Amino acid sequence: MHFNRLSRLPSLTLFISLALTLPAQAQPHQAASLTGQQVTQMLSQAESMFSRQQLVGLQAAIYDGQRVHELNLGYADIEHRVPVSSETRFEIASVTKAFTGLAQLLLAESGELDLDKPIQSYVPEFPVSPEGTLTTRQLAGSTGGIRHYQSERDVEFYSTHYDSVIDALALFKDDALVAAPGSESHYSSYGFNLMAAVIERAGGKPFTEIIQSRVLTPMQLENTGFTDVRAPMPHRSRHYTFIDLYSREVLPSLQVMPTLNHSYNMGGGNMYSTASDLVSFGRQLMEQELLSDHVRAELEATHFTSGGQPSMFSDGWVMIGLQSQPRFLMAGGSYPGTLSLLLVFPELQVVAAMLTNTWGKDGPDVMDQLIMAWTDPVLLAPED
């Protein structure tokens, strides 16, 4: 397929909706933390990535402390010329972990889940490890010793459907831990799938229903949910790539991604959303309307190994930005045909999100460039 749509896209100004919405919880007369020029620059950086990487579709949204500004570029479905709109639903990959992490904190606050009990108190199907006791708190801090993916991601892996988070444990439950529980920090999607099983048992309902009732419904995130590739879904984006799914080599031309079933990864990467919904989620994490001070503090609290080393991960968030000025929490996701990013700046009361349905010429590596651009202290500095 000849891919030349970039030269025909309208200019950025036709896609930016400045002051599009005023969130209900925001104070109407408070000053925005970012100027219109700063917001425009951030959205321009997203557009630049879109053009350089030859992405098919992209959504971005910025909450400036008062209003949400949106950017919609390209196509949700290039074959049928369906443009990206504010309602287009993109898969969000590992940003799912931030929803799972919040759910376990909410269950702990309500007394339904003890974060320091052995995993087997909730999921007896998971074998006791000879290396030591494994807890939900360790899973949340990525210190549980659960492995990440190895060589299992093949055609059969991506085409198998799991009806429950308990069934999906079979993929890794009998494997040796990569480290004794609590001793080291290791990123693991499987660790969050085990956490999803704990949440399901502690909450007494299917994991997806708990996320819906405890997080999505109270936060009014109507365009966020769990992907089921077997069922039709309104406003679903298709997926594209310039990177081969299995070899990870750069392809000479754009390809349509095959349908990948991520039901194995319900707690770690099987949700969809929109950029504006993600911004609303991040904004509500900073406010007192829904979450207690304790839960909000836990989201920013560093997890440590038993040896006192800080983990880079906490409750689904990457903590690299907490030593920066301004401070930020980051949730990001990537799998073939999907890139997602959510940044929350607590002191600025600013949130930024980006979603795309394409692995461009640089694959997932391009995310680092956008993160650096959007967290640049010079860009975010207040006006004199």
N, C-alpha and C positions, 0 to 999 in steps of 0.2 A: 504493500500500500504506500503510495506517495504521500509523504507527510509534510505539507507546506502550509498548514493553516495559520502559522504564527504571523505571517506577513499580512493576513487578512483580519486579524483581531482588532477590535476598536481600541482606542487609547485608554490608559489607566483612568483618566478622569471620568469616563463613562461607567466605570465599574465601582468606584468608591462612593459609598453612601455615608457622607459625614453626618454625625448626629442622627443616626438612623433610629435608635431606640433609646429611651430613658428607662433603665431598670426600675422596677417598682420600689425596691428597697433604697435606692439612691436618694440623697437629699437634693431636691430640685435646684437649690441655690448654692451648693458647694462648688468650689472651683475645681476644674479638671486638673489632674496631675500632669497631663501631657498637653502640649499645644497642638493646634491643628497642623502645624508644620512638622512636628515630631511624628504625629500619627501618619501623615502623608509619606514621610520618609520611610517609616517602617513598612507600610504597604507597598511602597515603591521597591523596597528590597525584596519583598516576596514576589513581586512581578518580575524583577530582574532574574531571580532564580527560576521562575516559570519559563522565561524566554531562553535563558542560557541552557537549561536542561531539556528543553523541548517537551515540557510536560503537557499532557492532554488536558487536564483539568486541575483547578486549584481553588480552594476557599481560604480566606484569612479573615480574622476578626480581631479588633483591638478594643478593649475597654479602657478608656483613658482616665478612669476615676469618676466619671459622670455619665458618659454615653458610650454606646457601642458603634464602631465604625467597621464596615464590611467591604471585602473585596472578593469578587467572583470572576474567575477567568476560565476561558476555554470550554471544554465539553465534558459532561458526565458520560456521554456515549457519543464517540466521534462518528461511528458508522451511521447513526440515525440523526446526527447533528442536533443532539439534545444539549443545550448549553448548561453550564453550571449555574445554579441559582442558590439563593440562601437556604432553600429547602433540600438541596442535594445531600444525600446521606453517604458519607464516606466511611469505610472501615477505619478504625483508629488503632489497631494493633496493640502495642503494649501500654498505651495510655489507659487501656482497660484496667491495668494494675492499680491505678489511682482510685478507681471506684471500688475495687475489691478491698484495697487497704482501708478505705474509709468505712466500709461495711463492718470489718472486723473490729474497728475502734468503737463503732456505734453499739455493736453487740456486747463488747466488753463494758462499755459505760452502763448499759441497761442491766448488767449482771448475768446475761445469758451465756457469756463466753469468758472463761478464765484464760488469759493469754499465756500464763505460765504453767498450765497443766500439760502433761504429756499429750501429744497428738492423739494417741490411742484412746484417750478418754472420750474423744468424739468420733474418731475414725478407726475402730479396731481392725479394719481391713488392712491398715498400713502396718507393716512389720516393725517390731521394736528393733532399734539399731543397737548392735553391740558397741558402737562408738560412743553412745551416751543418749540422754533424754532429749528428744526433739519437741519444741514448743511452737505455738503460733507466733509468739513474740519474735522468735528467731527467724521464722519464715518471713515476717514483716520486715525484718532488718537484713534479709538475704544472708543470714549467718547459719542457716539450718543444715548446710552441707548437701542439699539436694542438687543433683546435676542439672545442667542445661541440656540443650539438644546436642546430639552427637551425629551419627550417620543415618539416623532413622528417617530423615525427611525425603521420602521417595514418592512415587506415584501412589502407591497403596496408602501411605501415611496421609496424604492430602485428599484422599477420596473416601476415607473411612469416617462414618458418622457415629458419634457417641451420644446416647440419649441422656446420660447423667454424668455429673462430675466424678461420681464414685467409679463408674465404669472406666473412665479415662485414666484412672490411677494405674491401671494395668501396664501402661506404657513405661513406668519407671519405678513402681513401688518395690520391686524385688532387686533393684540395682544397688550396688554399694554406694555409700555416701562419698562425696569428694573430699570431705573433711569432717572431723568430729563436730557435732552440733555446738554452735556458739563459738567455735575456735577461729574461723576465718570467714571473710565476706566473699560470696560468689553469687553473681547474678544468675537467676534461674526462673524461667517461666513455669517450669514444673512445680517449683516451690509455691507459686501463687495458685496453681491448680489444686495442690494439696490444701492450701488455705481456703479455697472455694469449697472443698469438701467439708472442712471444719465448720465454715460458716453455715453450710446447709444443715449439718447435724445440730449445731448449736441453736440455730434459728427455727428449726422444726419445719422448714419449707424448702422447696427446691431453690438452689442458689440464685437462679435468675429471678425468681419471685421475690427473694429477699432484697436483691439490688433494686428491683422495681419499687417495692413498697417502702424501703428504708431510705433510698437515695433519689431515684429518678422522679417518683411522684411528688415527694415533698419539695424537691427543687424545681418542679415543673419543667423537666427536660423532656419535652414531648417528641423530639427528634433524635433521641438516644435510646439504644436498646441492644439486644443481642442478635447477632447475625445467624440466620438459618438459611443456608444456600439452597435448601430444597423448597423453600416457600417464596412466593412473590412478595416483593416489598416496594411500596411507593418510593419514588425519587432515589432509587439505588443507583450508584455510579458503577460503571464497568471499570476494569483494571487493565493497565497497559505497562509495557516495559521495554527498555533498551538493554536490559541485562538478562542473560539466560537464567532461567529458574534454577537449574541444577549445577551447571558449570560456573555460573556467575561471571561469564565472559561478556564483554560488550558486544552487542549485536549490531549489524550494519544498518538495520532499519527497525522502526517501531513494530512491536508485536502485541497482539491481544493476549492477555494472560488467560490460561485455563482457569476454570472455577476451582478454587481451593477451599476445602472444608476445614475450618479451624475449630470444630467443636471439641477437639482434644484440648483446647486452650481456653476454656470458658473463663477461668479466673485470671488468665494472663494476657489474653489478646483476641477476644472474639466479639467485640462490641462495635457498633457503628454510632456515628454522631454527625453533627454539623459544627462548623467553627464557632457559630454564635452560641450553640448549646454548650460547647466546651468552655467558652468564655464565661457563660452564666454559671457553670459548675465552679470554675476557679474563683469567680467573684463571691459566690456564696460561701466558699471555704473561708473567706476572710471576714465574713460578717457574723454578727451575733444572732441573726434571725433564726437560724436553723441549728447551728452547732454550738456546743458549750465551749467555754474558755479552755477546759481541759482537753477536749478533742482537738481543738485548733492548735493548742500547744504541742500535742502529741505528733501532729502532722509535721511540725518543724523540728521535733526532737531527734537528735542523732542517736542511732543504735550503735552499740559497741560490741566488739568481740569479747570473749572471756579474758583475753590478754590486754584489754583496754584500747584496742585500735578502733578508730571510728569506721563505720561502714559508709560506703558512698550511697547506700540505698535505705529508704525509710518509707514504709507503708505505701509503696508504689511510686514514690518520687525519687528522683536523683538529686542528691544534696550538694552537688558541686558549687552551686551558686550562693550558698549560705555564708560564705566568706567574702563574697563580692560586695561591691557598693555600686548600685543598690542591690540588696539581697534578693535572691529569687529561688523559687522551687521550680523544678523542671520535670515534666513527664513527656516521654517521647516514645514513638513506636515505628517499627519498620518490618515489613515482610514483603515479598515480591509483589509489586504493583501498588504498594501502600506506604505512605510516609505521613506521620502525624507528630504534632508538637503542641505542647501546652506550657506556657510560662506564667507564673504567678509572682508578682512583686508585692509582698505584704505591706511594706512601708509606703510605697507609692500608691497602693490600691489600684494597680494596673494589672491587666491580664491580656495575654496575647496567644492566639491559636492559629495554626496552619494545618490544612489537610490537602493531600493530593492523591490522585488515583494512578500515579505513574512512578515507576523507577526510571529516572532520566539517565543521561549519559554517564553521570558519576554515581548512579545507584544511591544507596543510603548515605554515602559520605557527604553529600551536599547539605545534610542537616546541620553538620557542625558549622558550616558557613552562616546559615541563617541564625543559629543560636548565638554565635559571636556578634552578628550584626544587631540582633534584637536586644542583646544585653550590654551593648557598648555603653559605658558610663557617660561618655561624651554625648551620645545621642540622647540619653535619658536625663541629662542634667537639667535642673529647673532653670527657667529664665531668670536673669539678674533683675 
